[in-house]
């Protein structure tokens, strides 16, 4: 069933895939009052003031990203784009979440990367089975069946547990990461008071694990698709490089406020997320029977919103397959129906890391385009075959070349 209208009044809080294994209390799967309490604790750790503080960490990793590109470009290598943006995204996430600099930019086969990638490729048959036959869910839970590969959730949990245990009282004071934020409000009480007392140990570990992979794969994949679409649309890339050069002359230091005010950059990112929204669908469950436009939806029914299909619907987007950032320009974007564009979801359960993700993505893109241009090469797959499972992503890794820009403010031929 495809509903192009939405009402938040009746569709509440359902994100639960049911077979969550040990991640049953992570913010994206918790329900009702539990979800509200946990979300209230997680949200402030990604408030704008804190993201500004984390910007320095992002700067550090974006500089390392640029350094790592140098020899590859000098050797005219064909570059697997996920191998540069994946580690950048993971390094930013682990540094901001628990102050661990993995340096995976220099070690892309780091187990963090391999496990995080596996977490999102969950089994579609199993997902459909548990949706169609919820009666089997208790049995599957009993058998330890989980949508998320157990080896990967166990890996993350063990690492996070170790980091948390090693954080001594004395080191705590100097830490400003997300883990420390949770620890400052920690409780082990299980009582009504908990509402005001923070998260317990298990909940903290679940949030940290979930944040890592909620943030890693989505942001890395968006950067990969940005590189791909820009390589295929050099005119757009040139216009973006002109805006970058104008905002930060002579490859100047990228500053937070100016970065966030760049209009064309914003349009390019928005348009890329229209064509390639990492979450192809979002879902909600009805809390009560509801009738919308003549369709009755019974209580407890899961309704899927087909984000990918909405983003490419020709009734909503002229030339939907074309990459046209101007759809999102200041003059045009008020014409867009907000329910037709849902890369970060909508309503109270929308993406908690949206602002953080956009800063991390924009910074990396600007830094790369200050020095390099993306180029399609023989190894670039056109058109792309998409992966049938998990998040929206290419079936085979996207390969491109990068070319050094000769004069910073030039318009290359
Ligand atoms: C381009 C990057 C990203 C995209 C496209 C994206 C997209 C989404 C979408 C579509 C949802 C579901 C929203 C809904 O059902 O209405 C979601 C939820 C969520 N995202 Fe993101 N996300 C991104 C990055 C991040 C980052 C960096 C973090 C963490 C720092 C994050 C944390 C979360 C969390 C915790 C939820 C669950 C919220 C809840 O259920 O209350 N995301 N995201």
Boltz pocket constraint, residues with backbone or C-beta under 6 A from the ligand:
constraints:
  - pocket:
      binder: B
      contacts: [[A, 15], [A, 27], [A, 28], [A, 29], [A, 39], [A, 46], [A, 211], [A, 214], [A, 215], [A, 216], [A, 218], [A, 219], [A, 222], [A, 277], [A, 278], [A, 279], [A, 281], [A, 282], [A, 283], [A, 342], [A, 343], [A, 344], [A, 345], [A, 346], [A, 347], [A, 348], [A, 349], [A, 350], [A, 351], [A, 352], [A, 353], [A, 354], [A, 356], [A, 357]]
      max_distance: 6.0
